[in-house]
Amino acid sequence: MDTDLTAAYDRCRELHRRHGRTYYLATRLLPAWKRRHVHALYGFTRYADEIVDRTEELPPAERAARLDDWGGRFVAGLHGAPVDDPLLPAVLHTIAVFDLDRDDFASFLKSMAMDLTVTSYRSYDHLLDYMEGSAAVIGTMMLPILGSSDPAAAREPARQLGFAFQLTNFIRDVAEDLDRGRTYLPDEDLARFGVTRDDLLAARAAGRTTEPIRDLIRYEVTRAQEHYLAAAPGITLLAPASQACMRTAYALYGGILDEVAAQDYDVFVDRALVPQRRRMAVAARALLTPAGTPVTLPGPSVPPPGPSVR
């Protein structure tokens, strides 16, 4: 690789190492030649997220212009134009190597733009429309890099794993998202448990939850588990050399739900994190697990608090 391309991959790897610790640990279990491509995808998604969420001092119109400009340079690069950017050469190279679906990247950028104007979602179906671009497509982007014995059968589990991971993040990061003026837990779910946005803000200010919010979070954990369950069959469809990586990511992201439960579903008292000792034990166990071994559903055992979580 030329110097600029190597530097772009290094930049993506550093973004991944600094901001995606759980996923970065899992990626270290991949064959070395695959890792840089996963770092490239992470770098692409993280940088777009930085434009949206780390420039909050700027008015939404200027943030949107920055995202449009960066997205425009990316699209130009897809069509062969020279790209002057510290990380785009890496993702463009990865797209070319694996012939990744360009529509997935367009869907992702569309969802990132939504974060500039949309502050809540009325129903879970509306949230799923957002997560289709922000999460499900990450699974389908990753699939050609990970490899599969049956890509068609593995596609839907890959999408479901994207939903599971992102909903896990939404559950853990309720307080952080409130600070950005957003709620990702659907308005219909809040109403179901008698919770308002003001209630969430009050709990954020107090640093502790209430019983209705606790019930709401327990409900969302149950919903996330349904996505993990739907994703589980896809792990054994991956190339054997990729299974330890995704088995680790599956267990560690699901482990965040364990930590939420251990805090009695209080997402305001502390940010739920999987302890380092457990992280390393999960990775070691995944390395020793024979390829083809089914994964077990992560997270706490939570009975649904109502009819269906759908």
Backbone hydrogen bonds, N-H to C=O, Kabsch-Sander energy under -0.5 kcal/mol:
donor,donor_aa,acceptor,acceptor_aa,energy
6,T,2,D,-2.5
7,A,3,T,-2.5
8,A,4,D,-2.0
9,Y,5,L,-2.3
10,D,6,T,-2.3
11,R,7,A,-2.3
12,C,8,A,-2.2
13,R,9,Y,-2.5
14,E,10,D,-2.2
15,L,11,R,-2.1
16,H,12,C,-2.3
17,R,13,R,-2.8
18,R,14,E,-2.3
19,H,15,L,-2.4
20,G,16,H,-2.3
24,Y,20,G,-3.3
25,L,21,R,-2.3
26,A,22,T,-1.8
27,T,23,Y,-2.5
28,R,24,Y,-1.3
29,L,26,A,-1.8
30,L,27,T,-2.0
34,K,31,P,-1.7
35,R,31,P,-1.2
36,R,32,A,-0.8
37,H,34,K,-0.7
38,V,34,K,-1.6
39,H,35,R,-2.7
40,A,36,R,-2.0
41,L,37,H,-1.8
42,Y,38,V,-2.5
43,G,39,H,-3.1
44,F,40,A,-2.3
45,T,41,L,-2.4
46,R,42,Y,-3.1
47,Y,43,G,-2.5
48,A,44,F,-1.8
49,D,45,T,-1.9
50,E,46,R,-2.3
51,I,47,Y,-2.0
52,V,48,A,-1.7
53,D,49,D,-3.2
54,R,50,E,-2.5
58,L,55,T,-2.2
62,E,59,P,-0.8
63,R,59,P,-2.0
64,A,60,P,-2.8
65,A,61,A,-2.0
66,R,62,E,-2.2
67,L,63,R,-2.3
68,D,64,A,-2.7
69,D,65,A,-2.6
70,W,66,R,-2.5
71,G,67,L,-2.9
72,G,68,D,-2.6
73,R,69,D,-2.1
74,F,70,W,-2.1
75,V,71,G,-2.6
76,A,72,G,-2.5
77,G,73,R,-2.3
78,L,74,F,-1.9
79,H,75,V,-1.2
79,H,76,A,-0.5
80,G,77,G,-1.8
81,A,76,A,-2.4
84,D,82,P,-0.5
85,D,83,V,-1.0
90,A,87,L,-1.2
91,V,87,L,-1.2
92,L,88,L,-2.6
93,H,89,P,-1.9
94,T,90,A,-2.3
95,I,91,V,-2.7
96,A,92,L,-1.9
97,V,93,H,-2.6
98,F,94,T,-2.1
99,D,95,I,-1.0
100,L,95,I,-1.5
104,D,101,D,-1.1
105,F,101,D,-0.8
106,A,102,R,-1.7
107,S,103,D,-2.5
108,F,104,D,-2.0
109,L,105,F,-2.3
110,K,106,A,-2.0
111,S,107,S,-2.0
112,M,108,F,-2.2
113,A,109,L,-2.0
114,M,110,K,-1.5
115,D,111,S,-1.2
116,L,113,A,-1.5
117,T,114,M,-1.6
118,V,114,M,-3.3
119,T,117,T,-0.5
127,L,123,S,-2.0
128,L,124,Y,-2.8
129,D,125,D,-1.7
130,Y,126,H,-1.5
131,M,127,L,-2.9
132,E,128,L,-1.9
133,G,129,D,-0.7
133,G,130,Y,-1.0
134,S,130,Y,-1.9
135,A,131,M,-2.5
136,A,131,M,-2.5
137,V,132,E,-1.4
138,I,135,A,-0.8
139,G,135,A,-1.2
140,T,136,A,-1.5
141,M,137,V,-2.4
142,M,138,I,-2.2
143,L,139,G,-1.5
145,I,141,M,-0.5
145,I,142,M,-0.7
146,L,142,M,-2.5
147,G,143,L,-2.6
149,S,237,L,-2.2
150,D,237,L,-0.7
154,A,150,D,-2.1
155,R,151,P,-1.1
156,E,152,A,-0.6
158,A,154,A,-2.0
159,R,155,R,-2.1
160,Q,156,E,-2.7
161,L,157,P,-2.2
162,G,158,A,-1.6
163,F,159,R,-2.1
164,A,160,Q,-2.7
165,F,161,L,-2.7
166,Q,162,G,-2.3
167,L,163,F,-2.8
168,T,164,A,-2.1
169,N,165,F,-2.0
170,F,166,Q,-2.5
171,I,167,L,-2.3
172,R,168,T,-2.4
173,D,169,N,-2.6
174,V,171,I,-0.9
177,D,173,D,-2.8
178,L,174,V,-2.1
179,D,175,A,-1.7
180,R,176,E,-0.7
180,R,177,D,-0.7
181,G,178,L,-1.9
182,R,177,D,-2.7
183,T,119,T,-2.4
187,D,121,Y,-3.0
188,E,122,R,-2.2
189,D,186,P,-0.5
190,L,186,P,-2.0
191,A,187,D,-2.5
192,R,188,E,-1.9
193,F,189,D,-1.3
193,F,190,L,-0.6
194,G,191,A,-1.3
195,V,190,L,-3.2
200,L,196,T,-1.8
201,L,197,R,-2.4
202,A,198,D,-2.5
203,A,199,D,-2.4
204,R,200,L,-2.4
205,A,201,L,-2.4
206,A,202,A,-2.2
207,G,203,A,-1.7
208,R,203,A,-1.3
214,R,210,T,-2.7
215,D,211,E,-2.4
216,L,212,P,-1.9
217,I,213,I,-2.6
218,R,214,R,-2.3
219,Y,215,D,-2.0
220,E,216,L,-2.1
221,V,217,I,-2.2
222,T,218,R,-1.8
223,R,219,Y,-1.9
224,A,220,E,-2.5
225,Q,221,V,-2.2
226,E,222,T,-1.3
227,H,223,R,-1.2
228,Y,224,A,-2.1
229,L,225,Q,-2.7
230,A,226,E,-2.0
231,A,227,H,-1.7
232,A,228,Y,-1.7
234,G,231,A,-1.7
235,I,231,A,-0.5
235,I,232,A,-1.4
236,T,232,A,-0.6
237,L,234,G,-0.8
238,L,235,I,-1.2
239,A,147,G,-2.2
242,S,239,A,-2.4
243,Q,239,A,-0.8
243,Q,240,P,-0.9
244,A,240,P,-0.6
246,M,242,S,-1.8
247,R,243,Q,-2.6
248,T,244,A,-2.0
249,A,245,C,-2.3
250,Y,246,M,-2.6
251,A,247,R,-2.1
252,L,248,T,-2.7
253,Y,249,A,-2.6
254,G,250,Y,-1.8
255,G,251,A,-1.6
256,I,252,L,-0.9
256,I,253,Y,-0.9
257,L,253,Y,-0.7
257,L,254,G,-0.8
258,D,254,G,-1.0
259,E,255,G,-2.0
260,V,256,I,-2.2
261,A,257,L,-2.4
262,A,258,D,-2.5
263,Q,259,E,-1.3
264,D,261,A,-2.2
265,Y,260,V,-2.4
266,D,263,Q,-0.9
267,V,265,Y,-0.9
270,D,266,D,-0.5
272,A,270,D,-0.6
279,R,275,P,-2.3
280,M,276,Q,-2.4
281,A,277,R,-2.0
282,V,278,R,-2.6
283,A,279,R,-2.0
284,A,280,M,-2.4
285,R,281,A,-2.4
286,A,282,V,-2.3
287,L,283,A,-1.9
288,L,284,A,-1.4
289,T,285,R,-0.8
289,T,286,A,-0.6
293,T,290,P,-1.7
302,V,300,P,-0.8
